[in-house]
């Protein structure tokens, strides 16, 4: 899940100062879960923009605006409103914003209403935790399902640094050392031999950006 926070309203209004007619795009998945771009947030944004003298020509909340087919379907339903629009304000992550841009046939100005923070898992209480850095070279099979790239402040691949103290991180003493957690997990699973495997430096070519995965033939 991609975690977002909504930008300050003053920042959003400033970005829209040159535009009067605005179309709103929300997100039915990640941003809806984060309460930054679901139906309640889109409706609230409409009210705020109207208070500032803007005309909201229309709105849509595709299930996943980052998926071209989803946003195209919604745009097809709103062609008239889009033609009248000067700018499209997207209440979604940066992926959603760029997908809207890529699939806008009218060349409108596309603006973000949210800041994209990180990829996360959600616990049973609805809290979000960053667990993966999308490094393109996963070591979770060796580290007991605990990612040292993300959870270690230094991203170390071969055990804790010399600053680890009583199981706590040198950088943040309120945080457990990732490698202590990994050791305990491997010990519990009787796989401490994994701890002895020396990991070579990461191949940063694999994480060279921008990534692409071509599925069409």
C-alpha positions in Angstrom: 0.0 0.0 0.0 1.2 3.5 -0.9 0.9 5.9 2.1 0.0 9.5 1.4 -0.8 12.6 3.4 -2.9 15.5 2.1 -1.1 18.7 1.4 -2.0 21.8 3.4 -5.0 23.5 2.0 -3.1 26.7 1.6 -0.5 24.9 -0.6 -3.3 23.4 -2.7 -5.0 26.7 -3.2 -1.7 28.4 -4.1 -1.1 25.7 -6.8 -4.5 26.4 -8.2 -4.3 30.2 -8.3 -4.2 30.4 -12.1 -7.1 28.1 -12.6 -10.9 28.5 -11.9 -12.5 25.3 -13.2 -11.2 22.2 -11.4 -11.9 18.5 -11.9 -11.2 16.2 -8.9 -9.8 12.7 -9.1 -9.7 10.5 -6.0 -8.5 7.0 -5.3 -10.6 4.1 -4.2 -7.7 2.0 -2.8 -4.6 3.3 -1.0 -5.6 6.9 -0.6 -9.1 5.9 0.5 -7.6 3.7 3.1 -5.3 6.5 4.2 -8.2 8.9 4.3 -6.5 11.3 1.9 -8.4 10.6 -1.3 -11.6 8.6 -0.8 -15.1 9.8 -1.3 -15.3 11.8 2.0 -12.0 13.6 1.3 -13.0 14.4 -2.4 -16.3 15.8 -1.3 -14.6 17.8 1.5 -12.1 19.1 -1.1 -14.9 20.2 -3.4 -16.5 22.2 -0.5 -13.2 23.9 0.3 -12.4 24.8 -3.3 -15.9 26.2 -3.7 -15.4 28.3 -0.6 -12.3 29.8 -2.3 -14.3 30.7 -5.4 -13.4 27.7 -7.5 -15.8 25.9 -9.8 -15.6 22.1 -9.5 -16.7 20.8 -12.9 -16.8 17.2 -11.8 -15.1 14.4 -9.9 -14.4 10.7 -10.1 -12.9 8.1 -7.7 -11.5 5.3 -9.8 -10.7 2.1 -7.9 -7.0 2.6 -8.7 -6.1 5.7 -10.7 -2.5 4.2 -11.1 -4.1 1.6 -13.5 -4.6 3.1 -17.0 -7.8 1.1 -17.7 -9.4 2.4 -14.5 -8.7 6.1 -15.0 -9.6 5.8 -18.7 -13.0 4.3 -17.9 -13.7 7.2 -15.4 -12.5 9.8 -17.9 -14.8 8.4 -20.6 -17.8 8.9 -18.2 -16.7 12.5 -17.6 -15.7 13.8 -21.0 -18.0 16.9 -20.9 -16.7 18.0 -17.5 -13.1 17.4 -18.5 -13.4 19.5 -21.6 -14.6 22.4 -19.5 -11.9 21.9 -16.9 -8.7 24.0 -16.6 -6.9 21.8 -14.1 -7.2 18.3 -12.6 -6.5 18.0 -8.9 -5.5 14.4 -8.0 -6.0 13.2 -4.4 -3.8 10.1 -4.8 -0.1 9.1 -4.6 2.5 10.3 -7.2 1.8 7.2 -9.2 -1.9 8.2 -9.5 -1.0 11.7 -10.5 1.3 10.6 -13.3 -1.2 8.0 -14.5 -3.8 10.7 -14.7 -1.3 12.8 -16.7 -0.5 9.9 -19.1 -4.1 9.2 -19.7 -5.5 12.7 -20.1 -6.4 13.3 -23.7 -7.0 17.0 -23.3 -3.7 18.1 -22.1 -5.0 19.6 -18.9 -2.8 20.8 -16.1 -2.4 17.9 -13.5 -1.8 18.9 -9.9 -1.2 16.8 -6.8 -3.3 17.2 -3.6 -1.2 14.7 -1.6 2.4 14.0 -0.6 3.5 10.4 -1.2 5.3 9.1 1.9 6.2 5.4 1.7 5.0 1.8 0.9 3.6 0.1 3.9 1.7 -2.8 5.5 -1.4 -2.2 7.6 -2.0 -3.9 10.9 -5.3 -5.0 12.4 -5.7 -1.7 14.1 -5.3 0.3 10.9 -1.8 1.6 11.5 0.7 1.8 8.7 4.3 0.5 8.9 7.1 0.8 6.3 8.5 -2.7 5.7 10.0 -2.7 2.2 12.3 -0.3 0.4 11.7 -1.8 -3.1 15.4 -2.5 -3.5 14.9 -5.1 -6.3 17.2 -7.6 -4.6 15.1 -9.3 -1.8 16.9 -11.0 1.1 13.9 -11.9 3.2 14.5 -15.7 2.6 17.8 -15.3 4.4 16.8 -12.8 7.1 13.7 -14.5 8.5 11.2 -12.3 6.7 12.7 -9.1 8.3 14.1 -6.5 5.9 17.4 -5.1 7.0 17.5 -2.6 4.2 14.3 -0.9 5.5 14.4 -1.6 9.3 18.1 -1.0 9.8 18.9 2.7 9.9 22.1 2.0 8.0 20.7 -0.7 5.7 23.4 -3.2 6.8 23.4 -6.6 5.2 25.7 -8.6 7.5 24.7 -8.1 11.1 24.5 -5.1 13.5 26.9 -2.2 13.6 29.2 -1.5 16.5 26.9 1.1 17.8 24.1 -1.4 18.7 23.6 -1.3 22.5 21.5 -3.7 24.5 19.4 -4.6 21.4 18.7 -1.0 20.5 19.6 1.0 17.4 22.5 3.4 17.6 20.6 6.0 15.5 17.3 5.6 17.3 17.6 4.2 20.8 13.8 3.7 21.1 13.9 1.3 18.2 15.0 -2.4 18.3 18.1 -3.2 16.2 16.9 -4.9 13.0 19.7 -7.4 13.2 18.9 -8.4 16.8 15.3 -9.0 15.6 16.6 -11.1 12.7 18.9 -13.1 15.0 16.0 -13.9 17.3 13.8 -14.9 14.4 16.4 -17.2 12.9 17.1 -18.7 16.3 13.4 -19.4 16.8 13.2 -21.1 13.4 16.5 -22.9 14.0 18.1 -21.3 11.0 21.0 -19.5 12.6 23.2 -20.8 9.8 21.6 -18.1 7.7 23.3 -15.6 9.9 26.7 -16.9 8.9 26.1 -16.3 5.2 28.0 -13.3 4.0 25.9 -11.1 1.7 27.7 -9.3 -1.1 27.2 -5.6 -1.6 23.9 -4.8 -3.3 23.9 -4.6 -7.1 22.5 -1.0 -7.4 22.0 -1.6 -11.2 19.0 -3.6 -10.2 17.5 -0.5 -8.5 18.4 1.9 -11.2 15.4 4.2 -11.8 13.0 4.5 -13.5 12.0 0.8 -13.4 9.8 -0.9 -16.0 8.3 -4.3 -16.5 7.0 -4.9 -20.0 4.1 -7.4 -20.0 2.7 -6.8 -23.5 4.1 -8.7 -26.5 
